[in-house]
Amino acid sequence: IAEQQQSKYLDLYTILPSEISMQLAEVTLTLGSLEEQVPQTALYWLGKLLIISVKLKEKAPEISQAKEETKALKEELESCGRSLSELDAAVQEFGEQNPTLSKQLKDAITKLKEIHHHTGRLADYRTARLKKAASHVHEFSEMLEFVMAWTERAEAVVKDSLIWSSSSQLQDQINTYQVGPTGITFLKNLLY
C-alpha cells in the first residue's frame, strides 16, 4: 500500500504528504511486527503440539505411570486448544480489517488446528489402549491364580495314593479328570 501511494505521487511529480507518509510508516511498522509475531506464535504452538505428540507415542514402564502422563498431556493439549481458539479469534478480527493479509494467517491457524485434532485423536487412542491393557493385566492375573490353584490341587491328587478296585472305576476317574466341559466344571469345583 505504501509503495502504491509513493509511486502514485511520484507519477504526479509531487511529494507524498507528510501526514500520509507518517500513517503509512506506522501501518508498515505494525504490519511488519504482526507478520513477525504470527509466524513465531504459530511455530511456538506447532512445537508444543509436536512435543505432546512425541510424548504420547513414548512407552512408560508402568500402566499407572502411563495413565498419569496421558492425563497430564491431555490437559496440556486442552490448554493448547484454548490458546489456538483465542489466536483464531484474533486472526479473524485482523482479517476483517486486513482481508488481503489474513489468508496466509488463516491457513497457518487451520494447519495448527488440524495438528491439534490429530494429536487429540492420538491421546484418545492411547487412553483406550491403556484401558485395554489394564483389563488384560487383570484377566491375566485371574488366569494365573486359577492355574496356580489348579496346579496345587493336581499335585495333591497325584501325591495321594489312589486305589481302584476295577478298570471301570479307573476309566470313570480318567473321564472325570479329562479337561472338557464337564472336566472344567469338575476342576473348578475341585479347586474351590
Backbone hydrogen bonds in HBPLUS format (Angstrom, degrees):
<---DONOR---> <-ACCEPTOR-->    atom                        ^
c    i                          cat <-CA-CA->   ^        H-A-AA   ^      H-
h    n   atom  resd res      DA  || num        DHA   H-A  angle D-A-AA Bond
n    s   type  num  typ     dist DA aas  dist angle  dist       angle   num
A0005-GLN N   A0001-ILE O   2.96 MM   4  6.26 161.8  2.00 154.1 158.0     1
A0006-GLN N   A0002-ALA O   2.94 MM   4  6.16 162.0  1.97 151.0 156.3     2
A0007-SER N   A0003-GLU O   2.89 MM   4  6.04 163.2  1.92 149.2 153.9     3
A0008-LYS N   A0004-GLN O   2.88 MM   4  6.02 148.7  1.98 143.9 153.2     4
A0009-TYR N   A0005-GLN O   3.03 MM   4  6.28 162.3  2.06 150.8 154.1     5
A0010-LEU N   A0006-GLN O   2.87 MM   4  6.06 147.2  1.97 144.2 154.6     6
A0011-ASP N   A0007-SER O   2.86 MM   4  5.99 151.3  1.94 143.0 149.9     7
A0012-LEU N   A0008-LYS O   3.21 MM   4  6.50 137.5  2.40 134.8 145.8     8
A0014-THR N   A0009-TYR O   2.94 MM   5  5.38 174.5  1.94 159.4 158.1     9
A0013-TYR N   A0010-LEU O   2.96 MM   3  4.81 155.6  2.02 100.8 107.9    10
A0021-SER N   A0017-PRO O   2.86 MM   4  6.06 158.9  1.91 153.3 160.5    11
A0022-MET N   A0018-SER O   2.84 MM   4  5.97 155.0  1.91 146.6 151.7    12
A0023-GLN N   A0019-GLU O   3.06 MM   4  6.30 162.7  2.09 146.6 151.3    13
A0024-LEU N   A0020-ILE O   2.84 MM   4  6.00 162.4  1.87 153.3 158.4    14
A0025-ALA N   A0021-SER O   2.98 MM   4  6.13 148.7  2.08 140.0 148.7    15
A0026-GLU N   A0022-MET O   2.95 MM   4  6.25 156.0  2.01 149.2 155.3    16
A0027-VAL N   A0023-GLN O   2.93 MM   4  6.18 164.1  1.95 152.6 156.8    17
A0028-THR N   A0024-LEU O   2.86 MM   4  5.97 162.0  1.90 146.6 152.1    18
A0029-LEU N   A0025-ALA O   2.90 MM   4  6.05 157.1  1.96 145.4 151.8    19
A0030-THR N   A0026-GLU O   2.86 MM   4  6.08 161.6  1.90 150.9 156.1    20
A0031-LEU N   A0027-VAL O   2.81 MM   4  5.99 169.0  1.83 156.2 159.3    21
A0032-GLY N   A0028-THR O   2.85 MM   4  5.92 155.9  1.91 143.7 151.2    22
A0033-SER N   A0029-LEU O   2.93 MM   4  6.08 156.0  1.98 145.0 151.6    23
A0034-LEU N   A0030-THR O   2.83 MM   4  6.07 157.8  1.88 149.3 156.1    24
A0035-GLU N   A0031-LEU O   2.76 MM   4  5.92 159.6  1.80 151.1 156.5    25
A0036-GLU N   A0032-GLY O   3.12 MM   4  6.30 138.4  2.30 137.5 147.6    26
A0037-GLN N   A0033-SER O   2.93 MM   4  6.16 154.5  2.00 148.0 155.4    27
A0038-VAL N   A0034-LEU O   3.00 MM   4  6.05 175.6  2.01 159.9 160.0    28
A0040-GLN N   A0036-GLU O   3.40 MM   4  6.45 155.6  2.46 138.7 145.6    29
A0041-THR N   A0037-GLN O   2.80 MM   4  6.01 157.4  1.85 155.2 162.1    30
A0042-ALA N   A0038-VAL O   2.78 MM   4  5.98 163.4  1.81 157.0 162.0    31
A0043-LEU N   A0039-PRO O   2.81 MM   4  5.98 156.7  1.87 145.5 152.0    32
A0044-TYR N   A0040-GLN O   2.90 MM   4  6.10 149.4  1.99 142.6 151.3    33
A0045-TRP N   A0041-THR O   3.02 MM   4  6.34 164.9  2.04 155.7 157.5    34
A0046-LEU N   A0042-ALA O   2.86 MM   4  5.99 153.1  1.93 146.7 155.4    35
A0047-GLY N   A0043-LEU O   2.87 MM   4  5.98 158.5  1.91 144.9 150.5    36
A0048-LYS N   A0044-TYR O   3.00 MM   4  6.34 156.7  2.05 147.3 153.6    37
A0049-LEU N   A0045-TRP O   2.94 MM   4  6.11 164.7  1.96 149.6 153.4    38
A0050-LEU N   A0046-LEU O   2.93 MM   4  6.13 157.1  1.98 150.6 157.1    39
A0051-ILE N   A0047-GLY O   2.96 MM   4  6.15 155.1  2.02 149.0 155.6    40
A0052-ILE N   A0048-LYS O   3.00 MM   4  6.27 161.5  2.04 151.2 155.9    41
A0053-SER N   A0049-LEU O   2.94 MM   4  6.13 158.6  1.99 145.3 151.6    42
A0054-VAL N   A0050-LEU O   2.93 MM   4  6.16 159.0  1.97 148.7 153.6    43
A0055-LYS N   A0051-ILE O   2.96 MM   4  6.17 162.7  1.99 151.2 156.0    44
A0056-LEU N   A0052-ILE O   2.90 MM   4  6.13 147.2  2.01 147.9 157.2    45
A0057-LYS N   A0053-SER O   3.23 MM   4  6.49 133.8  2.45 138.2 149.4    46
A0057-LYS N   A0054-VAL O   3.09 MM   3  5.20 133.7  2.31  97.9 110.6    47
A0058-GLU N   A0055-LYS O   3.25 MM   3  5.19 145.4  2.38  95.8 105.5    48
A0066-ALA N   A0062-GLU O   3.01 MM   4  6.24 157.2  2.06 146.3 152.9    49
A0067-LYS N   A0063-ILE O   2.87 MM   4  6.15 151.8  1.95 150.9 158.6    50
A0068-GLU N   A0064-SER O   3.07 MM   4  6.34 159.0  2.12 146.8 151.7    51
A0069-GLU N   A0065-GLN O   2.93 MM   4  6.18 165.4  1.95 153.8 157.8    52
A0070-THR N   A0066-ALA O   2.88 MM   4  5.99 159.2  1.92 146.1 152.3    53
A0071-LYS N   A0067-LYS O   2.94 MM   4  6.12 156.3  1.99 146.7 153.1    54
A0072-ALA N   A0068-GLU O   3.02 MM   4  6.30 163.4  2.05 151.7 155.5    55
A0073-LEU N   A0069-GLU O   2.88 MM   4  6.10 158.4  1.93 150.4 156.9    56
A0074-LYS N   A0070-THR O   2.85 MM   4  6.03 151.6  1.93 147.8 155.4    57
A0075-GLU N   A0071-LYS O   3.05 MM   4  6.32 152.7  2.13 146.4 153.5    58
A0076-GLU N   A0072-ALA O   3.00 MM   4  6.28 156.6  2.05 146.6 153.1    59
A0077-LEU N   A0073-LEU O   2.83 MM   4  6.02 148.3  1.93 142.1 151.5    60
A0078-GLU N   A0074-LYS O   2.90 MM   4  6.15 150.4  1.99 144.4 151.8    61
A0079-SER N   A0075-GLU O   3.02 MM   4  6.32 152.8  2.10 144.7 152.0    62
A0080-CYS N   A0076-GLU O   2.97 MM   4  6.29 152.8  2.04 144.3 151.7    63
A0081-GLY N   A0077-LEU O   2.92 MM   4  6.21 151.5  2.01 144.5 152.6    64
A0082-ARG N   A0078-GLU O   2.97 MM   4  6.33 154.4  2.04 149.6 155.4    65
A0083-SER N   A0079-SER O   3.03 MM   4  6.31 162.0  2.06 149.9 154.7    66
A0084-LEU N   A0080-CYS O   2.81 MM   4  6.05 154.6  1.88 151.1 158.5    67
A0085-SER N   A0081-GLY O   2.97 MM   4  6.19 149.2  2.07 143.6 151.7    68
A0086-GLU N   A0082-ARG O   3.02 MM   4  6.35 155.0  2.08 147.8 154.3    69
A0087-LEU N   A0083-SER O   2.88 MM   4  6.13 158.0  1.93 148.4 154.8    70
A0088-ASP N   A0084-LEU O   2.79 MM   4  5.96 152.8  1.87 144.1 151.9    71
A0089-ALA N   A0085-SER O   2.93 MM   4  6.19 155.2  2.00 145.7 151.9    72
A0090-ALA N   A0086-GLU O   3.00 MM   4  6.30 154.5  2.07 146.3 153.1    73
A0091-VAL N   A0087-LEU O   2.91 MM   4  6.19 154.1  1.98 148.3 155.5    74
A0092-GLN N   A0088-ASP O   2.84 MM   4  6.09 152.9  1.91 148.4 156.4    75
A0093-GLU N   A0089-ALA O   2.95 MM   4  6.20 159.5  1.99 147.8 152.9    76
A0094-PHE N   A0090-ALA O   2.88 MM   4  6.10 158.4  1.93 145.4 152.0    77
A0095-GLY N   A0091-VAL O   2.73 MM   4  5.87 147.8  1.83 143.5 153.2    78
A0096-GLU N   A0092-GLN O   3.08 MM   4  6.42 138.3  2.26 143.6 153.1    79
A0096-GLU N   A0093-GLU O   3.24 MM   3  5.32 130.7  2.50  95.6 107.7    80
A0097-GLN N   A0094-PHE O   3.06 MM   3  5.27 126.9  2.35  99.6 113.1    81
A0098-ASN N   A0094-PHE O   2.79 MM   4  6.00 151.8  1.87 152.7 162.3    82
A0101-LEU N   A0098-ASN O   3.25 MM   3  5.76 131.8  2.50 111.0 121.6    83
A0102-SER N   A0098-ASN O   3.24 MM   4  6.31 138.6  2.42 150.4 162.1    84
A0106-LYS N   A0102-SER O   2.78 MM   4  5.94 160.3  1.81 159.6 164.9    85
A0107-ASP N   A0103-LYS O   2.98 MM   4  6.21 154.4  2.05 147.4 154.3    86
A0108-ALA N   A0104-GLN O   3.09 MM   4  6.36 153.8  2.16 143.5 149.9    87
A0109-ILE N   A0105-LEU O   2.99 MM   4  6.29 159.5  2.03 150.8 156.1    88
A0110-THR N   A0106-LYS O   2.84 MM   4  6.02 158.4  1.88 150.0 156.4    89
A0111-LYS N   A0107-ASP O   2.98 MM   4  6.20 157.6  2.03 146.7 152.2    90
A0112-LEU N   A0108-ALA O   3.00 MM   4  6.27 156.6  2.06 145.9 152.4    91
A0113-LYS N   A0109-ILE O   2.86 MM   4  6.13 153.0  1.93 149.5 157.2    92
A0114-GLU N   A0110-THR O   2.96 MM   4  6.25 150.5  2.05 146.6 154.5    93
A0115-ILE N   A0111-LYS O   3.01 MM   4  6.31 159.0  2.05 150.0 155.2    94
A0116-HIS N   A0112-LEU O   2.85 MM   4  6.06 154.2  1.91 146.2 154.2    95
A0117-HIS N   A0113-LYS O   2.85 MM   4  6.07 156.5  1.90 146.6 152.7    96
A0118-HIS N   A0114-GLU O   2.92 MM   4  6.18 161.8  1.95 150.2 155.0    97
A0119-THR N   A0115-ILE O   2.90 MM   4  6.08 159.7  1.94 148.9 154.6    98
A0120-GLY N   A0116-HIS O   2.89 MM   4  6.10 149.3  1.98 145.4 154.3    99
A0121-ARG N   A0117-HIS O   2.96 MM   4  6.30 152.6  2.04 149.0 155.9   100
A0122-LEU N   A0118-HIS O   2.97 MM   4  6.27 150.1  2.06 144.7 153.4   101
A0123-ALA N   A0119-THR O   2.94 MM   4  6.24 150.4  2.03 145.3 152.9   102
A0124-ASP N   A0120-GLY O   2.96 MM   4  6.26 156.1  2.02 147.4 153.8   103
A0125-TYR N   A0121-ARG O   2.89 MM   4  6.10 155.2  1.95 146.6 153.6   104
A0126-ARG N   A0122-LEU O   2.97 MM   4  6.21 156.7  2.03 145.7 151.8   105
A0127-THR N   A0123-ALA O   2.98 MM   4  6.20 157.2  2.03 147.1 153.3   106
A0128-ALA N   A0124-ASP O   2.98 MM   4  6.23 159.9  2.02 149.0 153.9   107
A0129-ARG N   A0125-TYR O   2.93 MM   4  6.19 158.1  1.98 149.2 155.5   108
A0130-LEU N   A0126-ARG O   2.92 MM   4  6.13 153.7  1.99 149.3 156.2   109
A0131-LYS N   A0127-THR O   3.05 MM   4  6.33 154.1  2.12 147.6 154.2   110
A0132-LYS N   A0128-ALA O   2.99 MM   4  6.25 159.1  2.04 148.3 154.1   111
A0133-ALA N   A0129-ARG O   2.82 MM   4  6.02 154.6  1.89 146.7 154.2   112
A0134-ALA N   A0130-LEU O   2.97 MM   4  6.16 158.9  2.01 146.7 151.6   113
A0135-SER N   A0131-LYS O   3.06 MM   4  6.30 153.5  2.13 144.2 151.5   114
A0136-HIS N   A0132-LYS O   2.91 MM   4  6.22 156.3  1.97 150.0 156.5   115
A0137-VAL N   A0133-ALA O   2.91 MM   4  6.15 156.9  1.96 151.2 157.4   116
A0138-HIS N   A0134-ALA O   3.04 MM   4  6.24 155.4  2.10 143.9 150.3   117
A0139-GLU N   A0135-SER O   2.96 MM   4  6.26 161.6  1.99 151.1 155.8   118
A0140-PHE N   A0136-HIS O   2.84 MM   4  6.01 160.9  1.88 150.1 155.7   119
A0141-SER N   A0137-VAL O   2.94 MM   4  6.13 156.0  1.99 146.0 152.3   120
A0142-GLU N   A0138-HIS O   3.04 MM   4  6.36 156.8  2.09 149.0 155.0   121
A0143-MET N   A0139-GLU O   2.93 MM   4  6.22 161.7  1.96 153.3 158.2   122
A0144-LEU N   A0140-PHE O   2.83 MM   4  6.02 159.4  1.88 151.8 157.9   123
A0145-GLU N   A0141-SER O   2.97 MM   4  6.19 159.6  2.01 147.3 152.4   124
A0146-PHE N   A0142-GLU O   2.99 MM   4  6.24 159.6  2.04 148.4 153.9   125
A0147-VAL N   A0143-MET O   2.85 MM   4  6.08 166.4  1.86 157.0 160.1   126
A0148-MET N   A0144-LEU O   2.89 MM   4  6.02 163.0  1.92 151.3 156.3   127
A0149-ALA N   A0145-GLU O   2.96 MM   4  6.11 162.1  1.99 149.2 154.2   128
A0150-TRP N   A0146-PHE O   2.86 MM   4  6.02 159.8  1.90 149.8 156.2   129
A0151-THR N   A0147-VAL O   2.83 MM   4  5.97 155.9  1.88 148.1 154.7   130
A0152-GLU N   A0148-MET O   3.01 MM   4  6.26 159.3  2.05 147.4 152.4   131
A0153-ARG N   A0149-ALA O   3.00 MM   4  6.25 162.7  2.03 150.9 155.4   132
A0154-ALA N   A0150-TRP O   2.81 MM   4  5.98 156.0  1.86 148.8 156.2   133
A0155-GLU N   A0151-THR O   2.88 MM   4  6.07 157.8  1.93 149.5 155.2   134
A0156-ALA N   A0152-GLU O   3.01 MM   4  6.25 150.7  2.10 142.5 150.7   135
A0157-VAL N   A0153-ARG O   2.94 MM   4  6.24 153.5  2.01 148.4 155.2   136
A0158-VAL N   A0154-ALA O   2.93 MM   4  6.16 158.7  1.98 150.1 155.8   137
A0159-LYS N   A0155-GLU O   2.98 MM   4  6.13 152.1  2.06 145.1 152.2   138
A0160-ASP N   A0156-ALA O   3.15 MM   4  6.34 143.0  2.29 140.9 149.8   139
A0170-LEU N   A0166-SER O   3.19 MM   4  6.52 153.8  2.26 142.0 149.4   140
A0171-GLN N   A0167-SER O   2.87 MM   4  6.09 155.7  1.93 146.3 152.4   141
A0172-ASP N   A0168-SER O   2.97 MM   4  6.19 151.3  2.05 140.6 148.3   142
A0173-GLN N   A0169-GLN O   2.97 MM   4  6.27 153.1  2.04 146.2 153.0   143
A0174-ILE N   A0170-LEU O   2.95 MM   4  6.25 158.6  2.00 150.9 156.8   144
A0175-ASN N   A0171-GLN O   2.93 MM   4  6.12 166.4  1.95 151.7 155.3   145
A0176-THR N   A0172-ASP O   2.97 MM   4  6.11 147.8  2.07 141.2 150.4   146
A0177-TYR N   A0173-GLN O   3.01 MM   4  6.27 152.1  2.09 149.1 155.5   147
A0178-GLN N   A0174-ILE O   3.07 MM   4  6.20 123.6  2.40 145.1 159.1   148
A0184-ILE N   A0180-GLY O   2.73 MM   4  5.77 161.1  1.77 161.7 162.4   149
A0185-THR N   A0181-PRO O   3.40 MM   4  6.50 159.5  2.45 132.9 138.1   150
A0186-PHE N   A0182-THR O   2.90 MM   4  6.13 156.1  1.96 145.0 152.0   151
A0187-LEU N   A0183-GLY O   2.78 MM   4  6.02 159.6  1.82 148.1 153.9   152
A0188-LYS N   A0184-ILE O   2.86 MM   4  6.08 161.4  1.89 152.6 157.4   153
A0189-ASN N   A0185-THR O   2.92 MM   4  6.14 159.2  1.97 147.4 153.5   154
A0190-LEU N   A0186-PHE O   2.69 MM   4  5.90 149.5  1.78 148.9 158.9   155
A0191-LEU N   A0187-LEU O   2.83 MM   4  6.00 150.1  1.92 146.2 153.8   156
A0192-TYR N   A0188-LYS O   2.98 MM   4  6.09 148.3  2.08 146.2 154.1   157
